[in-house]
Amino acid sequence: MDSIAYAIAVLSVGRIIFGIVWARTKNLYAVMAIHAATDLLPNFAQFVKTWGI
């Protein structure tokens, strides 16, 4: 049950933002860049620490 609440509360907010960006820009690359940033940025510090870049 917790995973359903998480999906509704957290994940749907991001999808709404992606939808708004798409509706305003009609630019798939902008949506892709935002999606990549949300996947990469939270983990970037650990990546740098692990790989020493």
PDB file as gemmi writes it, atoms N, CA and C in Angstrom:
CRYST1    1.000    1.000    1.000  90.00  90.00  90.00 P 1                      
ATOM      1  N   MET A   1       0.821  -1.200   0.000  1.00  0.00           N  
ATOM      2  CA  MET A   1       0.000   0.000   0.000  1.00  0.00           C  
ATOM      3  C   MET A   1       0.859   1.254   0.000  1.00  0.00           C  
ATOM      4  N   ASP A   2       2.001   1.202   0.693  1.00  0.00           N  
ATOM      5  CA  ASP A   2       2.883   2.363   0.733  1.00  0.00           C  
ATOM      6  C   ASP A   2       3.434   2.700  -0.644  1.00  0.00           C  
ATOM      7  N   SER A   3       3.711   1.678  -1.441  1.00  0.00           N  
ATOM      8  CA  SER A   3       4.263   1.941  -2.762  1.00  0.00           C  
ATOM      9  C   SER A   3       3.246   2.622  -3.671  1.00  0.00           C  
ATOM     10  N   ILE A   4       1.989   2.337  -3.490  1.00  0.00           N  
ATOM     11  CA  ILE A   4       0.951   3.000  -4.280  1.00  0.00           C  
ATOM     12  C   ILE A   4       0.870   4.474  -3.904  1.00  0.00           C  
ATOM     13  N   ALA A   5       0.912   4.752  -2.610  1.00  0.00           N  
ATOM     14  CA  ALA A   5       0.878   6.141  -2.156  1.00  0.00           C  
ATOM     15  C   ALA A   5       2.100   6.898  -2.645  1.00  0.00           C  
ATOM     16  N   TYR A   6       3.263   6.247  -2.612  1.00  0.00           N  
ATOM     17  CA  TYR A   6       4.490   6.870  -3.116  1.00  0.00           C  
ATOM     18  C   TYR A   6       4.359   7.193  -4.597  1.00  0.00           C  
ATOM     19  N   ALA A   7       3.871   6.249  -5.357  1.00  0.00           N  
ATOM     20  CA  ALA A   7       3.733   6.443  -6.795  1.00  0.00           C  
ATOM     21  C   ALA A   7       2.794   7.599  -7.110  1.00  0.00           C  
ATOM     22  N   ILE A   8       1.712   7.686  -6.381  1.00  0.00           N  
ATOM     23  CA  ILE A   8       0.760   8.761  -6.638  1.00  0.00           C  
ATOM     24  C   ILE A   8       1.321  10.109  -6.201  1.00  0.00           C  
ATOM     25  N   ALA A   9       1.907  10.162  -5.020  1.00  0.00           N  
ATOM     26  CA  ALA A   9       2.340  11.434  -4.451  1.00  0.00           C  
ATOM     27  C   ALA A   9       3.614  11.970  -5.089  1.00  0.00           C  
ATOM     28  N   VAL A  10       4.567  11.113  -5.366  1.00  0.00           N  
ATOM     29  CA  VAL A  10       5.877  11.580  -5.817  1.00  0.00           C  
ATOM     30  C   VAL A  10       6.027  11.484  -7.327  1.00  0.00           C  
ATOM     31  N   LEU A  11       5.791  10.327  -7.870  1.00  0.00           N  
ATOM     32  CA  LEU A  11       6.047  10.117  -9.287  1.00  0.00           C  
ATOM     33  C   LEU A  11       5.091  10.889 -10.183  1.00  0.00           C  
ATOM     34  N   SER A  12       3.840  11.016  -9.781  1.00  0.00           N  
ATOM     35  CA  SER A  12       2.893  11.726 -10.626  1.00  0.00           C  
ATOM     36  C   SER A  12       3.223  13.211 -10.732  1.00  0.00           C  
ATOM     37  N   VAL A  13       3.839  13.781  -9.711  1.00  0.00           N  
ATOM     38  CA  VAL A  13       4.234  15.192  -9.773  1.00  0.00           C  
ATOM     39  C   VAL A  13       5.254  15.403 -10.885  1.00  0.00           C  
ATOM     40  N   GLY A  14       6.229  14.524 -10.959  1.00  0.00           N  
ATOM     41  CA  GLY A  14       7.220  14.624 -12.022  1.00  0.00           C  
ATOM     42  C   GLY A  14       6.615  14.464 -13.398  1.00  0.00           C  
ATOM     43  N   ARG A  15       5.681  13.538 -13.527  1.00  0.00           N  
ATOM     44  CA  ARG A  15       5.050  13.318 -14.833  1.00  0.00           C  
ATOM     45  C   ARG A  15       4.209  14.511 -15.251  1.00  0.00           C  
ATOM     46  N   ILE A  16       3.588  15.156 -14.298  1.00  0.00           N  
ATOM     47  CA  ILE A  16       2.828  16.375 -14.609  1.00  0.00           C  
ATOM     48  C   ILE A  16       3.773  17.465 -15.101  1.00  0.00           C  
ATOM     49  N   ILE A  17       4.916  17.595 -14.461  1.00  0.00           N  
ATOM     50  CA  ILE A  17       5.901  18.594 -14.900  1.00  0.00           C  
ATOM     51  C   ILE A  17       6.388  18.276 -16.305  1.00  0.00           C  
ATOM     52  N   PHE A  18       6.681  17.004 -16.583  1.00  0.00           N  
ATOM     53  CA  PHE A  18       7.090  16.622 -17.935  1.00  0.00           C  
ATOM     54  C   PHE A  18       5.997  16.959 -18.939  1.00  0.00           C  
ATOM     55  N   GLY A  19       4.755  16.720 -18.569  1.00  0.00           N  
ATOM     56  CA  GLY A  19       3.636  17.031 -19.449  1.00  0.00           C  
ATOM     57  C   GLY A  19       3.500  18.518 -19.713  1.00  0.00           C  
ATOM     58  N   ILE A  20       3.714  19.327 -18.688  1.00  0.00           N  
ATOM     59  CA  ILE A  20       3.642  20.784 -18.859  1.00  0.00           C  
ATOM     60  C   ILE A  20       4.757  21.267 -19.780  1.00  0.00           C  
ATOM     61  N   VAL A  21       5.964  20.750 -19.574  1.00  0.00           N  
ATOM     62  CA  VAL A  21       7.085  21.140 -20.449  1.00  0.00           C  
ATOM     63  C   VAL A  21       6.786  20.743 -21.885  1.00  0.00           C  
ATOM     64  N   TRP A  22       6.274  19.527 -22.093  1.00  0.00           N  
ATOM     65  CA  TRP A  22       5.938  19.079 -23.442  1.00  0.00           C  
ATOM     66  C   TRP A  22       4.842  19.951 -24.058  1.00  0.00           C  
ATOM     67  N   ALA A  23       3.814  20.271 -23.286  1.00  0.00           N  
ATOM     68  CA  ALA A  23       2.700  21.057 -23.807  1.00  0.00           C  
ATOM     69  C   ALA A  23       3.136  22.465 -24.196  1.00  0.00           C  
ATOM     70  N   ARG A  24       4.060  23.020 -23.439  1.00  0.00           N  
ATOM     71  CA  ARG A  24       4.498  24.391 -23.734  1.00  0.00           C  
ATOM     72  C   ARG A  24       5.544  24.464 -24.839  1.00  0.00           C  
ATOM     73  N   THR A  25       6.443  23.472 -24.901  1.00  0.00           N  
ATOM     74  CA  THR A  25       7.560  23.575 -25.838  1.00  0.00           C  
ATOM     75  C   THR A  25       7.415  22.675 -27.062  1.00  0.00           C  
ATOM     76  N   LYS A  26       6.664  21.572 -26.938  1.00  0.00           N  
ATOM     77  CA  LYS A  26       6.588  20.534 -27.982  1.00  0.00           C  
ATOM     78  C   LYS A  26       7.991  20.065 -28.369  1.00  0.00           C  
ATOM     79  N   ASN A  27       8.898  20.090 -27.397  1.00  0.00           N  
ATOM     80  CA  ASN A  27      10.286  19.722 -27.628  1.00  0.00           C  
ATOM     81  C   ASN A  27      10.605  18.483 -26.804  1.00  0.00           C  
ATOM     82  N   LEU A  28      10.716  17.349 -27.469  1.00  0.00           N  
ATOM     83  CA  LEU A  28      10.993  16.108 -26.777  1.00  0.00           C  
ATOM     84  C   LEU A  28      12.373  16.131 -26.126  1.00  0.00           C  
ATOM     85  N   TYR A  29      13.325  16.818 -26.749  1.00  0.00           N  
ATOM     86  CA  TYR A  29      14.673  16.885 -26.170  1.00  0.00           C  
ATOM     87  C   TYR A  29      14.682  17.628 -24.832  1.00  0.00           C  
ATOM     88  N   ALA A  30      13.841  18.614 -24.679  1.00  0.00           N  
ATOM     89  CA  ALA A  30      13.747  19.315 -23.398  1.00  0.00           C  
ATOM     90  C   ALA A  30      13.217  18.380 -22.323  1.00  0.00           C  
ATOM     91  N   VAL A  31      12.201  17.612 -22.655  1.00  0.00           N  
ATOM     92  CA  VAL A  31      11.646  16.651 -21.699  1.00  0.00           C  
ATOM     93  C   VAL A  31      12.683  15.581 -21.370  1.00  0.00           C  
ATOM     94  N   MET A  32      13.400  15.121 -22.379  1.00  0.00           N  
ATOM     95  CA  MET A  32      14.436  14.120 -22.156  1.00  0.00           C  
ATOM     96  C   MET A  32      15.558  14.661 -21.276  1.00  0.00           C  
ATOM     97  N   ALA A  33      15.947  15.907 -21.481  1.00  0.00           N  
ATOM     98  CA  ALA A  33      17.008  16.511 -20.676  1.00  0.00           C  
ATOM     99  C   ALA A  33      16.584  16.657 -19.219  1.00  0.00           C  
ATOM    100  N   ILE A  34      15.347  17.058 -18.994  1.00  0.00           N  
ATOM    101  CA  ILE A  34      14.851  17.177 -17.624  1.00  0.00           C  
ATOM    102  C   ILE A  34      14.784  15.801 -16.975  1.00  0.00           C  
ATOM    103  N   HIS A  35      14.327  14.812 -17.710  1.00  0.00           N  
ATOM    104  CA  HIS A  35      14.244  13.458 -17.174  1.00  0.00           C  
ATOM    105  C   HIS A  35      15.640  12.943 -16.832  1.00  0.00           C  
ATOM    106  N   ALA A  36      16.603  13.159 -17.710  1.00  0.00           N  
ATOM    107  CA  ALA A  36      17.973  12.719 -17.442  1.00  0.00           C  
ATOM    108  C   ALA A  36      18.546  13.428 -16.220  1.00  0.00           C  
ATOM    109  N   ALA A  37      18.268  14.716 -16.095  1.00  0.00           N  
ATOM    110  CA  ALA A  37      18.776  15.462 -14.942  1.00  0.00           C  
ATOM    111  C   ALA A  37      18.183  14.941 -13.642  1.00  0.00           C  
ATOM    112  N   THR A  38      16.909  14.602 -13.658  1.00  0.00           N  
ATOM    113  CA  THR A  38      16.292  14.087 -12.427  1.00  0.00           C  
ATOM    114  C   THR A  38      16.821  12.709 -12.079  1.00  0.00           C  
ATOM    115  N   ASP A  39      17.300  11.968 -13.063  1.00  0.00           N  
ATOM    116  CA  ASP A  39      17.887  10.657 -12.790  1.00  0.00           C  
ATOM    117  C   ASP A  39      19.352  10.777 -12.367  1.00  0.00           C  
ATOM    118  N   LEU A  40      20.082  11.678 -12.987  1.00  0.00           N  
ATOM    119  CA  LEU A  40      21.531  11.744 -12.775  1.00  0.00           C  
ATOM    120  C   LEU A  40      21.965  12.636 -11.622  1.00  0.00           C  
ATOM    121  N   LEU A  41      21.368  13.792 -11.488  1.00  0.00           N  
ATOM    122  CA  LEU A  41      21.867  14.749 -10.507  1.00  0.00           C  
ATOM    123  C   LEU A  41      21.822  14.272  -9.060  1.00  0.00           C  
ATOM    124  N   PRO A  42      20.776  13.600  -8.610  1.00  0.00           N  
ATOM    125  CA  PRO A  42      20.780  13.154  -7.208  1.00  0.00           C  
ATOM    126  C   PRO A  42      21.900  12.164  -6.892  1.00  0.00           C  
ATOM    127  N   ASN A  43      22.392  11.458  -7.887  1.00  0.00           N  
ATOM    128  CA  ASN A  43      23.421  10.443  -7.677  1.00  0.00           C  
ATOM    129  C   ASN A  43      24.800  10.884  -8.140  1.00  0.00           C  
ATOM    130  N   PHE A  44      24.921  12.097  -8.639  1.00  0.00           N  
ATOM    131  CA  PHE A  44      26.180  12.528  -9.236  1.00  0.00           C  
ATOM    132  C   PHE A  44      27.301  12.637  -8.213  1.00  0.00           C  
ATOM    133  N   ALA A  45      27.015  13.133  -7.021  1.00  0.00           N  
ATOM    134  CA  ALA A  45      28.054  13.272  -5.993  1.00  0.00           C  
ATOM    135  C   ALA A  45      28.628  11.910  -5.618  1.00  0.00           C  
ATOM    136  N   GLN A  46      27.783  10.919  -5.468  1.00  0.00           N  
ATOM    137  CA  GLN A  46      28.262   9.572  -5.149  1.00  0.00           C  
ATOM    138  C   GLN A  46      29.062   9.001  -6.308  1.00  0.00           C  
ATOM    139  N   PHE A  47      28.647   9.269  -7.526  1.00  0.00           N  
ATOM    140  CA  PHE A  47      29.380   8.801  -8.702  1.00  0.00           C  
ATOM    141  C   PHE A  47      30.784   9.382  -8.728  1.00  0.00           C  
ATOM    142  N   VAL A  48      30.892  10.677  -8.478  1.00  0.00           N  
ATOM    143  CA  VAL A  48      32.209  11.327  -8.471  1.00  0.00           C  
ATOM    144  C   VAL A  48      33.070  10.775  -7.343  1.00  0.00           C  
ATOM    145  N   LYS A  49      32.466  10.584  -6.177  1.00  0.00           N  
ATOM    146  CA  LYS A  49      33.200  10.053  -5.027  1.00  0.00           C  
ATOM    147  C   LYS A  49      33.699   8.639  -5.316  1.00  0.00           C  
ATOM    148  N   THR A  50      32.875   7.828  -5.949  1.00  0.00           N  
ATOM    149  CA  THR A  50      33.244   6.443  -6.224  1.00  0.00           C  
ATOM    150  C   THR A  50      34.319   6.345  -7.297  1.00  0.00           C  
ATOM    151  N   TRP A  51      34.158   7.090  -8.362  1.00  0.00           N  
ATOM    152  CA  TRP A  51      35.048   6.963  -9.502  1.00  0.00           C  
ATOM    153  C   TRP A  51      36.183   7.981  -9.511  1.00  0.00           C  
ATOM    154  N   GLY A  52      36.153   8.944  -8.605  1.00  0.00           N  
ATOM    155  CA  GLY A  52      37.257   9.891  -8.469  1.00  0.00           C  
ATOM    156  C   GLY A  52      37.430  10.823  -9.650  1.00  0.00           C  
ATOM    157  N   ILE A  53      36.338  11.226 -10.241  1.00  0.00           N  
ATOM    158  CA  ILE A  53      36.420  12.118 -11.410  1.00  0.00           C  
ATOM    159  C   ILE A  53      36.544  13.541 -10.936  1.00  0.00           C  
TER     160      ILE A  53                                                      
END                                                                             
